[in-house]
Amino acid sequence: MCLLTGNAQLTLSDNKQALRSRFSTDELAETSHRRFQFHRSNMSEDEADFVRENPELNQLPDHAPVVKEAIKILRQKAEAESGLWPLGLSDDFLLRFLRARDFCLELAFKLLNNYHKWRKECPEISADLRPSPLLNLYHAGYHGVLRSRDAYGSKVLIYRIEHWDPKEFSAYEVFRISLITSELIVKEAETQRNGIKAIFDLQGWRFLHAFQITPAIAKKIAAVMTVSLP
């Protein structure tokens, strides 16, 4: 088996674990809020919308003042840009991007842009993210999600290559399954904080599978997975 860890995984350091054991959630929220305000007050006007990466903020509840303020600034920055945001700019939606980039607003905004860019530029992947056309692939046992999280709180996805019939489903359709699952589980705060891991069982890999994944397809998939998904 091949174990692949997604870029979104967040692992608590010993220092962070010690911090969480010493302070309550409310105390951590208040401390982080003061630190956030300090950073903003020391920035130039052009930098006022951005803060440095701060993984501690990922552990705060959605209603924490610093979280609400970061969401507000990210929304204001998005609304100031020309163009449309077809998926809206709700608090829950924007929070995914902030947590994916440790509340660095500049990086979160870049990720938000990349996310909408790939959905627009890759209709062969994003046009239909309904599970119904892919039920046969689901029922075949190609893809699943473990009920329990791993030791780091990450969701674990399973992919069994031998259950993918490349004569029936294209590489785009197979990748679409991953996106459908990711879009669902990323709504969970715990997944936003601790990320996703994927296990690929390569038993049954054949030339027909490799033939489906052309360099162009591989490039698109890699771009989506590495720089476009929260």
N, C-alpha and C positions, 0 to 999 in steps of 0.2 A: 504494500500500500504506500501511497505517496501522501504525506501530510503537508498541506499548504496553509500558512497562516496569513490572514488578510491584513492589509495595511491599517485597517481600522482598529486593530486590537490595541487595547490599553491595559498595561500591566501595572498594578500598584507597586511602587517602590517601597523599600523598608521605611524610608523617611515619611512617606505619605501614610503608610499604615500606622506609624507611631503618632502622627499628627491626628489621624482620625480617632485613635484610642484616647488621646489626651483631651480633645475638645468635642463638645456636642455639635450636632448639625447646625443649630442656631448660632453658636459661637463661631464656628467656621464660616458661616455665611456672613456674619458681621465683620469678621476679620478680612475676608476676601473683598467685601464691599468697600471697606476703607482703603485697602490696597489698590483696588480698581480705580477709585476716585483719585488717589494719589498719582497713579500713572497718567490719568487723563489730564490732571491739572498741570503736569510737567511736560506735556506734549505741545508741539507747535500747533497752530490752527489747522494746518494741512494734515496733521497726524492724529487729530482729535478723535477720529472714528476707530482708531486701532489700539489694541493692547497687545502685550507680549503673550506668548503661549503660557497658559497657566492650568496644568492638569487638575489642580485642586478644585477648580470651579466645576469640573465635571461631576463631582460628588454632591453638589448642592441640589436641593429640590427645585422643581420648576418655578416655584413661586418666590424664590429668594430674590431680594432686591437687585443684587448684582446681575443675576440671570435675566431678570426683566429688563434691566437697563441695557444689557448687551443686545438683547433681542430688538429693543427699540432702535438702537443705533444702526444695527444691521438692516432693519427694515427701512429706515430713513435713507441709508446709502443706496439700497436697491431701488427705492422709489425715485431717487434723484437721477438714476440712470435712464437713458432713453430705451424704449422697447417695452415689451409686454412680459408679464410673469403669469403664464397661463395656469399655473398650479397654485397661484395665490401666494401670500406672504403671511400666513398665520403664525402665531407664536410657536405652536408645536412643530410646524414645518421648518421654521428657521432654526429652532433649537437643535435639530439634527445636525446642521452644518456647523454650528458653534461647537458642539461637543466633539464632532469629528476632527476639529482642528484646535482642540484645547482652548477654545474661546479667544483665539487670535482672530480679531475681526477681519483683518486684511486677508488672511488665508481662508476664513470661512466664506467671505464674499467671493473670492476666486473660485472656490469649490461650488458655490451656488451658481455662478455663471457657467462653469464647466458642465454642471448637471443639466441645465436647460439647453446648453449648446449641443450636447450629444443627443438629447431627445429630439431636437430639431433636425440635426444633420444625419441621424441614423434611423430613418423611419422603418427600415427593414428589421430593426431590433425593437424599437419603441412604439411602433404604430398600434400594436395589439398586445397589451399586457394582461389579457384575460386568460385564466387557466383552462377554460373549457376546450379550446382547440388542441390542448396538449394533454388531455386526460389519459389517452392511451400510453403516453410516455410516463406519466405519474403512476398509472396502474401497473406498468411493467416493472416498477421498482427502481427506476434510474436514480431518483432523487428523493431524499428524505431529510428530516430535521430531528436530531436527538431531543427527547423530552427534557432531559436535564442539561444544565449548563456545565461547562468544565470547571476546573478548580479556580480559574480566574474570572468566572462569571460570563464567559463568552458563549454565544450560541454556536452549536456545531452542526454543520451541514455535511451530508454524505452524498457522494456521487459514485454510481456503479456503472462503469463504462460498458460492461458486457450487456447491460439492459438497454443500451441505446442502439436502435437499429438505424444505421445511417441511410438505408434505402427508404425509410419511412419519414424520418425527421432530419432536417438540415441542421447545420451547426448553429445557425441563427435561432432556430426554434429551441434547440437545446440550451443555448445561452439565455434565451428568454425565460426559461424556467427559473434560472438563478436570479434574474431580475425580479420576477414576480415574488419569489420568496423573500428576497432582500428588501423589497419595498414594504412587505408586510411586517417583518420582524424588526426593521429599523424604527418602527413606530414605538417600540418598547424602550423605555428609558434605560433599563438595564443593558440592553443591547447597544444603545448609543454610547454608554459609558465604557463597556467592556469589549465591544467589537464582535467579530464573527471569525470562526475558523472553519476550514473546509478540508474534508478528507476525500481524496480521489482514489477509488479502487480501480486500478488499471488492468485488472484481470479481464481478458477478452478483447483487449485493444488489437485492432486489425488495420490493415492498409486502408480499408474503406473509411475508417474514422479519420485517419490522417489526411486522406484525400479531401475530406469535407472542410478541413481547417486550412484554408489557403493563407498565404502571408497577409493578404489584405484583410481577411476576416480576423486573423490573429491580432493584427495591429489595432483594429477597431475595438475588439474585446479588451485588449490590454489597456487601451486608453480609457475605456469606460471604468474598468475595475480599479485602476490605480489613481486617477485624478478626477473622476467625475461622480463617484458615488459617496454619499456621507456614511 
